[in-house]
Amino acid sequence: MARRNKLRKFSDLSTFKNVFQCFDPTAPSLVGMDNQKVELKGKWKTDHFKNNNPIVLELACGRGEYTLALGAMYPDKNFIGVDVKGARIWQGAVHSREQNLENVAFLRTRIEKIDFFFMPDEVEEIWITFPDPFERASKANRRLTYHNFHDYYRKFLKPGGIVQLKTDSDSLWENTLESLAEDKRITILYQNDNIYDSPLDFPELEFKTYYEKSHLEKGRLIKYIRYTIH
Ligand SMILES: C[S@@+](CC[C@H](N)C(=O)[O-])C[C@H]1O[C@@H](n2cnc3c(N)ncnc32)[C@H](O)[C@@H]1O
């Protein structure tokens, strides 16, 4: 039954006008509605959003809760939630349609391929929300704040564009700080290893995803860092 539901969600994805999918990471390209091929690199604003507003990505968006909340809070920005899991993105897509959030879209791809879908300077800001920590050193290059990912982000993030990480994971937090310290082109703008210990410094931090809620129930501390990658 669960598998049938998942398959139904996968097939539903091609009925949403704001969902774009990459099925083959070895030859990255995108399909949109009705599985029609689309070319959005460099054209997200003109061809999809049909405005000239800044683009913000949420990486590892899961069900897209942050993407939706940010989209509702900032109607004058465009938000794209990115995740490889179709059944999770489906939930975000359903809610964006229910809420008429025209400034929200979803991109289903492995984040390792993300630079195939954006032109230099096309993105203004990146959120990374509760990504998998990949604690083992042998998996370091799968952490979304590891050097290899910063090199992908550099290819399309505007100069001065910011990256923001929200996590409960002590190991990811430590590993991220190490990665950032080793890269001379990175400037940390703000960091806080227990954001709910005092009034929030940024209103966007109040949103809580499915994973964040479950971490808070277990008494984990939520950490947040924002930085620029030159
Ligand atoms: C722990 S969940 C967090 C989801 C959501 N941000 C939240 O807070 O509820 C991590 C998500 O990252 C996605 N993910 C991890 N590595 C990824 C990658 N390399 N490419 C695409 N998605 C990835 C997984 O599919 C999963 O949905």
Ligand as a Chemical Component Dictionary entry (heavy atoms), coordinates in Angstrom:
data_LIG
# 
_chem_comp.id                   LIG 
_chem_comp.type                 NON-POLYMER 
_chem_comp.pdbx_formal_charge   0 
_chem_comp.three_letter_code    LIG 
# 
loop_
_chem_comp_atom.comp_id 
_chem_comp_atom.atom_id 
_chem_comp_atom.alt_atom_id 
_chem_comp_atom.type_symbol 
_chem_comp_atom.charge 
_chem_comp_atom.model_Cartn_x 
_chem_comp_atom.model_Cartn_y 
_chem_comp_atom.model_Cartn_z 
_chem_comp_atom.pdbx_ordinal 
LIG C1  C1  C 0  16.826 14.912 7.314  1  
LIG S1  S1  S 1  15.935 15.332 5.864  2  
LIG C2  C2  C 0  15.490 17.036 6.165  3  
LIG C3  C3  C 0  14.327 17.472 5.355  4  
LIG C4  C4  C 0  13.805 18.890 5.651  5  
LIG N1  N1  N 0  14.798 19.907 5.379  6  
LIG C5  C5  C 0  13.338 19.002 7.067  7  
LIG O1  O1  O 0  13.987 19.689 7.859  8  
LIG O2  O2  O -1 12.305 18.388 7.410  9  
LIG C6  C6  C 0  17.242 15.474 4.714  10 
LIG C7  C7  C 0  16.782 15.591 3.265  11 
LIG O3  O3  O 0  17.912 15.809 2.459  12 
LIG C8  C8  C 0  17.743 15.145 1.234  13 
LIG N2  N2  N 0  19.088 14.952 0.670  14 
LIG C9  C9  C 0  20.201 14.576 1.334  15 
LIG N3  N3  N 0  21.256 14.530 0.508  16 
LIG C10 C10 C 0  20.785 14.911 -0.704 17 
LIG C11 C11 C 0  21.399 15.085 -1.985 18 
LIG N4  N4  N 0  22.690 14.856 -2.172 19 
LIG N5  N5  N 0  20.635 15.485 -3.011 20 
LIG C12 C12 C 0  19.300 15.717 -2.835 21 
LIG N6  N6  N 0  18.664 15.573 -1.642 22 
LIG C13 C13 C 0  19.406 15.181 -0.609 23 
LIG C14 C14 C 0  17.036 13.860 1.605  24 
LIG O4  O4  O 0  16.346 13.328 0.500  25 
LIG C15 C15 C 0  16.109 14.348 2.721  26 
LIG O5  O5  O 0  14.828 14.687 2.243  27 
# 
loop_
_chem_comp_bond.comp_id 
_chem_comp_bond.atom_id_1 
_chem_comp_bond.atom_id_2 
_chem_comp_bond.value_order 
_chem_comp_bond.pdbx_ordinal 
LIG C1  S1  SING 1  
LIG S1  C2  SING 2  
LIG S1  C6  SING 3  
LIG C2  C3  SING 4  
LIG C3  C4  SING 5  
LIG C4  N1  SING 6  
LIG C4  C5  SING 7  
LIG C5  O1  DOUB 8  
LIG C5  O2  SING 9  
LIG C6  C7  SING 10 
LIG C7  O3  SING 11 
LIG C7  C15 SING 12 
LIG O3  C8  SING 13 
LIG C8  N2  SING 14 
LIG C8  C14 SING 15 
LIG N2  C9  SING 16 
LIG N2  C13 SING 17 
LIG C9  N3  DOUB 18 
LIG N3  C10 SING 19 
LIG C10 C11 SING 20 
LIG C10 C13 DOUB 21 
LIG C11 N4  SING 22 
LIG C11 N5  DOUB 23 
LIG N5  C12 SING 24 
LIG C12 N6  DOUB 25 
LIG N6  C13 SING 26 
LIG C14 O4  SING 27 
LIG C14 C15 SING 28 
LIG C15 O5  SING 29 
# 
